[in-house]
Amino acid sequence: MPEDLNWAIGGEAGDGIDSTGKIFAQALSRAGRHVFTSKDFASRIRGGYTAYKVRTSVDRVESVVDRLDILIALTERTIHENEDELHEDSVIIYDGERSTMQDVEVPHGATALEVPLKRLAEDAGGAIMLNVVALGAACEVTSFPIENLDESLQKRFGDKGEAIVENNKQAARMGQEYVQEEYDQSFDYSMETTDADYVLLNGDEAIGMGAIAAGCRFYSGYPITPATDVMEYMTGRVDQYGGKVVQAEDELSAINMALGAARAGARAMTATSGPGIDLMTETFGLVATSETPLVICDVMRSGPSTGMPTKQEQGDLNMTLYGGHGEIPRFVVAPTTVSECFWKTVEAFNLAEKYQTPVFLVSDLAMAVTEQTFSPETFDMDEVEIDRGKVVDEDEIDAWLDEQGRFQAHFPAADGVSPRAFPGTADGAHMTTGLEHDELGRRTEDTDVRIEQVDKRQRKVETAREQENFDYREFGDPDADTLVLSWGSNEGAMREGLELLDEEGYDVRFVSVPYIFPRPDLTDEVAAAEKVIVVECNATGQFADIVEHDVLERVERINKYNGVRFKADELATEVKQTIDSDSGTQEVEAE
């Protein structure tokens, strides 16, 4: 694993934890260091524990770990919440002058730095800057050049005026100088800087960026954690390309607006989380029956019902696969990394239009809120390809008219994909309905036509299986006796976990699956392994059930459903214990 440093700030919601964490993450990124962040926050505006953690290294990092080196504790609870991750070299920065922090018990072995954060912030211009004072103190502890913080402060506060920016820079330096003057000791941390250039973004932002790059020109949504950042990213940006973002009154309105825009010829998308998917299911069947290309993004969170809105879970898999009455052709694509959120979004739009069917783009909270660094080349816009499918214009439409000159928008093509004419195309006028219909879109209950249209819609999936590359991503030892399967955001933790397992002499083959339907055939991979383990963040093992259904073999399961993402070292331990177990099928609940 890379040589890293793990930093965190914790306090209550409303204490500016998120913005402070982002400022530090951006400073590290601009200093040429890789960054991987995680958040722990309550579903409330003020109060309740919240934390922002940053793992950083000059080498690539792809997961969080069970170790915390530097902790800025704005509340006593912050120390208690992170006690298990602190070690004898950890440094805790807190304001000992605050009445709530005067009796703080620092875990044995850790170093306590009492820094009068509020008083120094007031001296710099205002108590509101106390978090920035703490950042300056952290820079001193880690030997991180404080100049790297300046650009992030400029970006964060630049629109508030130069005086505010200068006050924050001064606050940071006062924190740094206080540690220099009051603590005559050397710390064990030194963060190297490089000339590397990185982009820092989270999964929701990558989806929004991918949508714009893919040509999405209409987005409708209703704010819901953790999908709202998709809409926030696109707002203002898509307008520059002639697009529009609309905040609807609810999720049902959002998907219906997106459906209307797609029918009008625009590439359209909506994004929500589990409760919103429940509401959108009513329209989902209409999207498929009317053969309208639409991307529906589900950023999963803990459920059911309201559940835990700000906690991790991969519990919507069955909903995206089987949701809706009747038999609905669909695609389900699940990015496995933040960068793949961009590329799989582009692919989702192409699949939607090539096969004129809805596409579920499935992410989760862990990926949505994680900021991670990438080289700019990772998102090379010249590599983006847009395929709008069987769109016909005035020169091509004659081939799709019946004997009476009527456009056959639902023609039973051999590959299942009918011609598509945008509104305004000469001779392309047609109707479409959610009722069963004939090739002209007219309602019908004719039994032969019913069979013809159902078979036609289902052929799209088989055509896609033949024409598309629904393959998996593979890591580790391809000849290992142990096969680990997973999907979604677990890839990074498992990839780093492979390094830990290798150090202890465990050879593991890891297959990460980004396509849930259609999906790759894993029969040969499972047959070649002596032990198969499926890793996922839900209680029942929804993906494991699918694997067992496909390959007709039992698999072992590592399920985590406490609302917290997998960590690399934790996952390596669970895999090792499962490998060493002599039992048959064993379910392991990761703590």
C-alpha positions in Angstrom: 0.0 0.0 0.0 1.2 3.6 -0.6 2.9 5.7 2.1 0.0 7.9 3.1 -1.2 10.4 5.7 -4.7 10.3 7.1 -6.2 13.5 8.2 -9.7 14.4 9.5 -11.7 17.2 10.9 -14.8 16.5 13.0 -17.5 18.4 14.8 -21.2 19.1 14.5 -23.3 19.8 11.4 -23.1 23.5 10.7 -19.5 23.9 11.9 -18.2 24.2 8.4 -16.7 20.7 8.4 -17.3 20.0 4.8 -16.0 23.3 3.4 -12.9 23.0 5.6 -12.2 19.5 4.4 -12.6 20.5 0.8 -10.2 23.4 1.2 -7.5 21.1 2.6 -8.2 18.4 0.0 -7.9 21.0 -2.8 -4.6 22.3 -1.3 -3.2 18.8 -1.3 -4.3 18.2 -4.8 -2.8 21.4 -6.1 0.4 20.5 -4.4 0.6 17.4 -6.6 -0.6 14.8 -4.0 -3.2 12.2 -4.6 -6.3 12.5 -2.4 -9.2 10.2 -1.4 -11.8 11.6 0.9 -14.7 10.3 2.9 -17.5 11.9 4.8 -19.5 11.0 7.9 -22.5 13.3 8.3 -25.9 13.3 9.9 -29.1 14.0 8.0 -29.7 17.3 9.6 -28.8 21.0 9.0 -27.3 21.6 12.5 -26.2 19.3 15.3 -25.2 15.7 15.1 -21.7 14.4 14.5 -20.1 15.1 11.2 -16.6 14.5 9.9 -14.5 14.9 6.7 -11.5 12.6 6.2 -8.7 12.9 3.8 -6.2 10.2 2.8 -3.3 11.5 0.8 -0.1 10.2 -0.7 2.2 11.0 -3.7 1.1 7.6 -4.9 -2.5 6.8 -6.0 -4.9 6.0 -3.1 -8.3 4.4 -3.7 -9.8 3.7 -0.3 -10.1 4.7 3.3 -8.2 2.8 6.0 -8.6 2.2 9.7 -5.9 4.7 10.7 -6.0 8.4 11.6 -2.8 10.4 11.9 -4.0 14.0 12.3 -7.3 14.8 13.9 -8.8 18.3 14.2 -11.5 17.9 17.0 -14.0 20.7 17.3 -16.0 18.6 19.8 -15.1 16.0 22.4 -17.3 13.5 20.6 -15.0 13.7 17.6 -12.2 12.2 19.6 -14.5 9.4 20.9 -15.9 8.6 17.5 -12.4 8.2 16.1 -10.7 6.6 19.1 -10.3 3.2 17.4 -8.4 4.7 14.5 -6.0 6.8 16.6 -2.5 5.4 17.4 0.5 6.4 19.4 1.9 8.8 16.8 -1.5 10.5 16.2 -1.8 14.2 16.7 -5.0 15.7 18.0 -5.6 19.5 17.5 -8.3 21.1 19.6 -9.2 24.3 21.3 -8.6 23.8 25.0 -10.0 27.2 25.8 -13.5 26.2 24.9 -15.6 25.2 27.9 -16.7 22.0 26.2 -13.1 20.9 25.5 -11.4 21.7 28.8 -11.7 18.2 30.2 -10.8 16.3 27.1 -9.2 12.9 27.6 -6.7 12.2 24.9 -6.2 8.5 24.1 -3.0 7.0 25.5 0.0 7.6 23.3 -1.5 10.3 21.1 -0.2 13.8 21.1 -2.5 16.6 22.2 -2.1 20.1 20.7 -4.2 22.7 22.5 -4.5 25.6 20.1 -6.8 28.5 21.0 -8.6 28.3 17.6 -11.4 30.8 18.4 -9.1 33.4 20.0 -6.6 33.3 17.2 -9.4 33.5 14.6 -10.9 36.6 16.3 -7.4 38.2 16.2 -7.3 37.5 12.5 -10.7 39.1 11.9 -13.5 36.8 13.1 -14.3 33.6 15.1 -15.8 32.1 11.9 -12.2 31.4 10.7 -11.3 29.1 13.6 -11.3 26.1 11.2 -8.8 27.8 9.0 -6.6 28.4 12.1 -6.7 24.7 12.6 -5.7 24.1 9.0 -2.6 26.2 9.6 -1.8 24.2 12.7 -2.1 21.0 10.7 0.2 22.4 8.0 2.9 22.9 10.7 2.4 19.4 12.1 2.7 17.8 8.7 5.4 20.1 7.3 3.1 21.0 4.5 4.0 24.4 2.9 1.2 26.7 3.9 1.5 28.6 0.6 -0.3 25.6 -0.9 -3.3 26.5 1.2 -3.5 30.0 -0.2 -4.8 29.1 -3.6 -7.6 27.0 -2.1 -8.5 29.8 0.2 -8.6 32.1 -2.8 -10.9 29.8 -4.6 -13.2 29.3 -1.6 -13.5 32.9 -0.5 -12.5 34.9 -3.6 -16.1 36.0 -4.4 -16.4 37.5 -0.9 -13.6 40.0 -1.5 -9.9 40.2 -1.2 -10.0 41.3 2.4 -11.8 38.1 3.4 -9.2 36.1 1.5 -6.3 37.9 3.3 -8.0 37.4 6.7 -8.2 33.7 6.1 -4.6 33.5 5.0 -3.6 35.3 8.1 -5.7 33.0 10.3 -4.0 30.0 8.8 -0.5 31.5 9.5 -1.5 32.3 13.1 -2.3 28.6 13.6 0.9 27.6 12.1 3.0 30.1 14.1 1.2 29.1 17.4 2.3 25.5 17.0 5.8 26.6 16.1 6.2 28.8 19.1 4.3 26.8 21.8 5.3 23.2 20.9 9.1 22.8 20.6 9.0 19.3 19.2 9.3 17.5 15.9 6.4 15.5 14.5 6.7 12.3 12.5 4.9 13.6 9.5 6.2 15.3 6.4 4.1 15.7 3.2 6.1 15.7 0.0 4.8 17.9 -2.8 5.2 17.3 -6.5 4.7 19.1 -9.8 1.9 16.7 -10.8 -1.4 18.3 -12.0 -4.6 16.7 -10.8 -8.4 17.1 -11.1 -10.3 16.7 -7.8 -14.0 15.7 -8.1 -16.6 13.4 -6.6 -18.8 10.8 -8.2 -21.9 13.0 -8.5 -19.7 15.7 -10.2 -18.3 13.1 -12.5 -21.8 11.9 -13.5 -22.8 15.5 -14.2 -19.6 16.2 -16.2 -20.2 12.9 -18.1 -23.8 13.9 -18.9 -22.7 17.2 -20.4 -19.9 15.6 -22.4 -22.4 13.0 -23.7 -24.6 15.7 -25.0 -27.3 15.8 -22.3 -29.2 19.0 -22.8 -32.1 18.5 -20.3 -31.9 17.5 -16.7 -34.9 17.5 -14.3 -34.7 16.4 -10.7 -35.9 16.9 -7.2 -33.3 17.5 -4.4 -32.5 14.3 -2.5 -29.4 13.1 -0.7 -27.1 11.9 -2.1 -28.0 12.7 -5.7 -28.5 16.4 -5.5 -24.9 17.2 -6.4 -25.5 15.9 -9.9 -28.1 18.6 -10.4 -26.0 21.2 -8.7 -23.0 20.4 -10.9 -25.1 20.7 -14.1 -26.8 23.9 -13.1 -25.3 26.8 -14.9 -22.8 24.6 -16.8 -25.2 22.8 -19.1 -26.7 26.2 -20.0 -23.4 27.1 -21.7 -24.2 24.4 -24.2 -27.8 25.3 -24.8 -29.2 22.9 -22.1 -31.5 23.4 -19.2 -31.8 22.2 -15.6 -35.3 22.1 -14.1 -36.0 21.5 -10.4 -39.3 19.7 -10.4 -41.9 19.6 -7.5 -41.2 15.9 -6.9 -39.6 12.8 -8.4 -42.6 11.7 -10.5 -42.7 15.1 -12.1 -38.9 15.0 -12.7 -39.0 11.7 -14.7 -42.1 12.8 -16.6 -40.3 16.1 -17.6 -37.3 14.1 -18.7 -39.4 11.8 -20.7 -41.0 14.7 -22.5 -37.7 16.2 -23.3 -36.4 12.9 -24.6 -39.5 12.5 -26.8 -38.7 15.9 -28.2 -35.3 14.7 -29.3 -33.1 16.0 -26.5 -30.7 13.7 -24.6 -32.3 13.8 -21.1 -31.6 12.5 -17.6 -32.9 12.6 -14.1 -31.1 11.5 -10.9 -32.5 10.5 -7.5 -32.0 8.0 -4.7 -34.1 5.0 -3.5 -37.2 6.8 -2.4 -37.3 8.7 -5.7 -36.8 5.5 -7.7 -39.9 4.2 -6.0 -42.0 7.1 -7.2 -40.4 7.0 -10.7 -41.3 3.4 -11.2 -44.8 4.4 -12.4 -43.3 6.3 -15.4 -40.5 3.8 -16.0 -42.8 1.4 -17.8 -44.0 4.2 -20.0 -40.5 5.1 -20.9 -39.8 1.5 -22.0 -43.1 0.8 -23.8 -42.9 4.1 -25.7 -39.3 3.2 -26.6 -38.0 6.5 -25.3 -34.2 6.8 -24.6 -33.8 8.0 -21.0 -31.0 7.8 -18.4 -32.2 7.4 -14.8 -29.5 7.8 -12.2 -30.0 6.1 -8.9 -27.4 7.2 -6.2 -28.1 4.6 -3.6 -28.3 5.2 0.2 -29.4 3.2 3.2 -33.1 2.2 3.0 -35.9 1.1 3.1 -38.3 4.1 3.5 -36.4 7.2 4.5 -33.8 4.9 6.1 -30.5 6.6 6.7 -30.2 9.3 4.0 -26.6 10.1 4.6 -25.3 6.5 4.9 -23.9 4.0 2.5 -25.7 1.0 1.1 -26.1 -0.9 -2.2 -29.6 -2.0 -1.5 -31.4 -0.9 -4.7 -30.0 -3.6 -7.1 -33.1 -5.7 -7.2 -35.3 -2.5 -7.7 -33.3 -1.4 -10.7 -33.3 -4.9 -12.2 -37.0 -5.8 -11.6 -38.8 -2.7 -10.6 -42.1 -1.9 -12.4 -45.0 -4.1 -13.4 -44.9 -6.2 -16.5 -41.7 -7.2 -18.2 -39.6 -4.1 -19.0 -36.5 -4.2 -21.1 -33.8 -2.1 -19.6 -30.1 -1.7 -19.0 -28.4 -1.4 -15.6 -24.9 0.1 -15.5 -23.0 0.5 -12.2 -19.8 2.5 -12.3 -17.0 1.1 -10.1 -14.9 4.2 -9.6 -15.3 8.0 -9.5 -13.7 8.2 -13.0 -15.9 5.5 -14.3 -18.9 7.6 -13.2 -17.9 9.9 -16.1 -17.3 7.2 -18.7 -20.3 5.0 -17.8 -22.6 8.1 -17.9 -21.4 8.7 -21.5 -22.0 5.0 -22.3 -25.4 5.1 -20.6 -26.6 7.8 -23.0 -25.3 5.9 -26.0 -27.0 2.7 -24.9 -30.3 4.6 -24.2 -30.4 6.0 -27.8 -29.0 3.0 -29.6 -31.6 0.7 -28.2 -34.4 3.3 -27.4 -34.8 2.0 -23.9 -34.3 3.3 -20.3 -30.9 2.9 -18.7 -30.4 2.8 -15.0 -27.1 4.4 -14.0 -26.5 3.1 -10.5 -24.1 4.8 -8.1 -24.0 5.0 -4.3 -23.4 7.4 -1.5 -19.8 6.3 -1.0 -18.9 7.2 -4.6 -21.2 10.3 -4.7 -19.5 12.1 -1.8 -15.9 10.9 -2.3 -13.5 13.5 -3.8 -10.6 11.8 -5.6 -7.7 13.0 -7.7 -7.2 12.1 -11.3 -4.9 13.3 -14.1 -6.7 15.6 -16.5 -6.1 13.0 -19.3 -8.5 10.7 -17.4 -11.3 12.7 -18.8 -10.1 13.3 -22.4 -13.1 14.8 -24.1 -11.6 13.9 -27.5 -12.3 10.2 -26.5 -16.0 10.8 -26.0 -18.0 9.2 -28.7 -21.7 10.0 -29.2 -24.0 7.5 -30.9 -27.6 8.6 -31.3 -28.7 5.3 -32.8 -31.3 4.8 -35.6 -32.2 8.5 -36.1 -33.7 9.0 -39.6 -33.9 12.3 -41.5 -35.9 13.4 -44.5 -33.5 11.6 -46.9 -33.9 8.3 -45.1 -37.4 8.3 -43.8 -39.1 6.9 -47.0 -37.7 3.4 -46.2 -39.8 3.4 -43.0 -43.1 4.5 -44.3 -46.0 2.1 -44.9 -48.0 1.8 -48.1 -50.1 4.8 -47.0 -47.0 6.9 -46.3 -47.2 6.7 -42.5 -44.1 6.5 -40.4 -43.6 3.2 -38.6 -42.1 4.4 -35.3 -42.5 0.9 -33.8 -41.6 -1.2 -36.8 -40.7 -4.8 -35.7 -37.1 -4.7 -36.8 -35.1 -7.8 -36.7 -32.7 -6.3 -34.1 -35.6 -4.9 -32.1 -34.6 -1.3 -32.7 -37.1 0.8 -34.7 -36.3 3.9 -36.7 -36.5 7.2 -34.7 -37.6 10.5 -36.1 -37.3 13.7 -34.2 -40.3 16.1 -34.1 -40.3 18.3 -37.2 -38.9 15.6 -39.5 -40.8 15.6 -42.7 -43.2 12.6 -42.9 -42.0 11.6 -39.5 -45.2 12.4 -37.6 -46.4 9.6 -35.4 -48.1 8.8 -32.2 -46.9 6.7 -29.2 -48.8 5.5 -26.2 -48.3 3.6 -23.0 -51.0 1.2 -24.2 -49.9 -1.7 -26.2 -49.6 -0.5 -29.8 -48.9 -1.5 -33.4 -46.0 -0.4 -35.6 -47.7 3.0 -36.1 -48.1 3.6 -32.3 -51.9 3.0 -32.4 -53.4 1.2 -29.4 -54.3 -2.4 -30.0 -55.3 -5.6 -28.2 -54.6 -7.8 -31.2 -52.9 -10.9 -29.9 -50.5 -11.3 -32.8 -49.5 -7.7 -32.6 -49.0 -8.0 -28.9 -46.6 -10.9 -29.3 -44.8 -9.1 -32.1 -44.3 -5.9 -30.1 -43.2 -7.7 -26.9 -40.8 -9.8 -28.7 -39.5 -6.8 -30.6 -38.7 -4.9 -27.4 -37.0 -7.9 -25.8 -34.8 -8.4 -28.9 -33.1 -5.1 -28.0 -31.4 -6.7 -25.1 -30.2 -9.7 -27.1 -28.9 -7.4 -29.9 -27.0 -5.4 -27.2 -25.5 -8.6 -25.9 -24.2 -9.3 -29.4 -23.0 -5.8 -30.2 -21.7 -4.3 -27.0 -18.8 -5.2 -24.7 -20.4 -5.9 -21.3 -17.2 -7.2 -19.8 -15.8 -7.0 -16.3 -12.7 -5.4 -14.8 -10.1 -7.8 -13.5 -7.3 -7.4 -10.9 -4.9 -9.6 -8.8 -3.7 -13.1 -9.7 -5.7 -14.5 -12.7 -4.6 -18.0 -11.7 -5.6 -17.8 -8.0 -7.8 -20.4 -6.4 -9.8 -17.7 -4.7 -12.1 -15.5 -6.7 -13.6 -12.3 -5.3 -16.6 -10.8 -7.1 -18.0 -7.3 -6.5 -19.8 -4.4 -8.1 -20.1 -0.7 -7.6 -17.9 1.4 -5.3 -16.2 -1.6 -3.6 -13.6 -1.8 -6.3 -11.1 0.6 -4.8 -11.1 -0.9 -1.3 -10.7 -4.4 -2.8 -7.9 -3.4 -5.1 -5.9 -2.0 -2.2 -7.0 -5.0 -0.1 -5.3 -7.3 -2.7 -2.0 -5.7 -1.9 -2.4 -6.4 1.8 -3.5 -10.0 1.1 -0.5 -10.5 -1.2 1.9 -9.3 1.6 0.5 -12.1 3.8 0.8 -14.7 1.1 -2.8 -14.9 -0.1 -3.3 -15.0 -3.9 -6.6 -13.6 -5.0 -8.3 -13.0 -8.3 -10.7 -10.0 -8.2 -13.4 -9.4 -10.7 -15.3 -6.1 -10.5 -18.6 -6.0 -12.5 -19.8 -2.7 -13.9 -22.7 -4.1 -16.0 -25.6 -5.6 -14.0 -27.9 -6.1 -16.9 -27.0 -7.3 -19.4 -24.0 -8.7 -17.5 -21.0 -10.8 -18.3 -21.2 -14.6 -18.0 -19.1 -15.6 -15.0 -19.6 -19.3 -15.4 -16.1 -20.1 -16.4 -14.6 -17.8 -13.8 -16.5 -19.4 -11.0 -15.8 -22.9 -12.2 -12.1 -22.2 -12.3 -12.0 -21.1 -8.6 -12.0 -23.2 -5.5 -13.6 -20.5 -3.4 -15.9 -17.7 -4.7 -16.6 -14.7 -2.4 -19.0 -11.9 -3.3 -18.5 -8.5 -1.6 -21.3 -5.9 -1.4 -22.9 -3.3 0.9 -26.3 -4.8 1.6 -27.8 -7.4 4.0 -29.2 -10.0 1.7 -26.4 -10.4 -0.9 -28.4 -9.2 -3.9 -25.5 -9.5 -6.3 -24.5 -12.8 -4.8 -28.0 -14.1 -5.5 -27.7 -13.1 -9.1 -24.3 -14.8 -9.4 -25.7 -18.0 -7.9 -28.7 -17.8 -10.3 -26.5 -17.4 -13.3 -23.8 -20.1 -12.6 -25.8 -22.5 -10.5 -23.2 -22.6 -7.8 -23.2 -21.5 -4.2 -20.9 -18.6 -3.3 -19.7 -17.1 0.0 -20.6 -13.6 1.0 -19.2 -10.6 2.7 -22.0 -8.3 3.4 -21.8 -4.9 5.1 -24.9 -2.9 5.9 -24.2 -0.7 8.9 -24.2 2.4 6.7 -20.4 2.7 6.4 -18.3 1.9 3.3 -15.7 -0.9 3.1 -12.2 0.0 4.1 -9.2 -1.6 2.4 -7.7 -3.2 5.5 -11.0 -4.2 6.9 -12.0 -5.9 3.6 -8.6 -7.7 3.4 -9.2 -9.1 6.9 -12.7 -10.3 6.0 -11.5 -12.0 2.8 -8.6 -13.7 4.6 -11.0 -15.0 7.3 -13.4 -16.3 4.7 -10.5 -18.0 2.8 -9.4 -19.7 6.0 -12.9 -20.8 6.9 -13.5 -24.5 6.3 -17.3 -24.1 6.2 -19.4 -24.2 3.1 -21.4 -21.1 2.4 -20.6 -18.5 5.1 -22.0 -15.1 5.5 -19.7 -12.6 7.1 -21.0 -9.4 8.5 -18.2 -6.8 8.4 -18.2 -4.4 11.3 
